[in-house]
């Protein structure tokens, strides 16, 4: 039987990409709702504070991705 692996890979990549995008959007909205007000109260409603908050969000997303990747690899994938 001949399976089109390229097609299957792309199908999986698209599904994972959609899931990651949906989850990321949900996380960022919830995180901002929970944390941004306190962040701005502490650091001021400045462009620099907004940039720092965005950098914090990016760091959290990157760390979460590393944890998921490590778990995936440890599971033998």
Wavefront OBJ file of the C-alpha trace (Angstrom):
o trace
v 0.000 0.000 0.000
v 1.316 3.415 -0.942
v 0.606 6.172 1.597
v 1.244 9.787 0.671
v 3.345 10.693 3.703
v 3.782 14.313 2.574
v 0.010 14.771 2.526
v -0.368 13.142 5.945
v 2.406 15.297 7.403
v 0.831 18.480 6.032
v -2.592 17.454 7.338
v -1.143 16.910 10.809
v 0.883 20.133 10.680
v -2.233 22.119 9.765
v -4.238 20.515 12.579
v -1.485 21.138 15.131
v -0.993 24.693 13.882
v -4.725 25.417 14.219
v -4.819 23.914 17.723
v -1.747 25.877 18.831
v -3.125 29.110 17.384
v -6.505 28.642 19.096
v -4.893 27.721 22.414
v -2.416 30.605 22.217
v -5.144 33.139 21.496
v -7.216 31.827 24.399
v -4.238 31.857 26.760
v -3.175 35.385 25.794
v -6.686 36.763 26.262
v -7.084 35.076 29.659
v -3.581 36.013 30.776
v -4.063 39.667 29.828
v -7.427 39.720 31.588
v -5.885 38.322 34.781
v -2.523 40.116 34.800
v -2.395 43.240 32.637
v -4.231 45.573 35.020
v -1.888 44.739 37.893
v 1.125 44.971 35.560
v 0.115 48.424 34.358
v -0.689 49.539 37.906
v 2.790 48.543 39.014
v 4.771 49.694 35.980
v 2.532 52.415 34.551
v 0.550 52.529 31.353
v 3.567 53.299 29.217
v 4.850 51.995 25.924
v 7.773 50.414 27.780
v 5.431 48.624 30.230
v 3.332 47.358 27.337
v 6.469 46.101 25.568
v 7.653 44.374 28.755
v 4.265 42.700 29.158
v 4.433 41.430 25.575
v 7.919 40.068 26.209
v 6.617 38.287 29.315
v 3.824 36.703 27.277
v 6.371 35.565 24.674
v 8.612 34.063 27.361
v 5.700 32.128 28.872
v 4.671 30.792 25.454
v 8.235 29.717 24.634
v 8.673 27.993 27.995
v 5.356 26.178 27.594
v 6.382 24.968 24.150
v 9.687 23.653 25.544
v 7.792 21.740 28.260
v 5.436 20.211 25.691
v 8.336 19.271 23.397
v 10.233 17.655 26.293
v 7.155 15.673 27.349
v 6.586 14.574 23.753
v 10.183 13.366 23.442
v 10.138 11.628 26.836
v 7.007 9.777 25.761
v 9.067 8.259 22.958
v 7.744 10.369 20.106
l 1 2 3 4 5 6 7 8 9 10 11 12 13 14 15 16 17 18 19 20 21 22 23 24 25 26 27 28 29 30 31 32 33 34 35 36 37 38 39 40 41 42 43 44 45 46 47 48 49 50 51 52 53 54 55 56 57 58 59 60 61 62 63 64 65 66 67 68 69 70 71 72 73 74 75 76 77
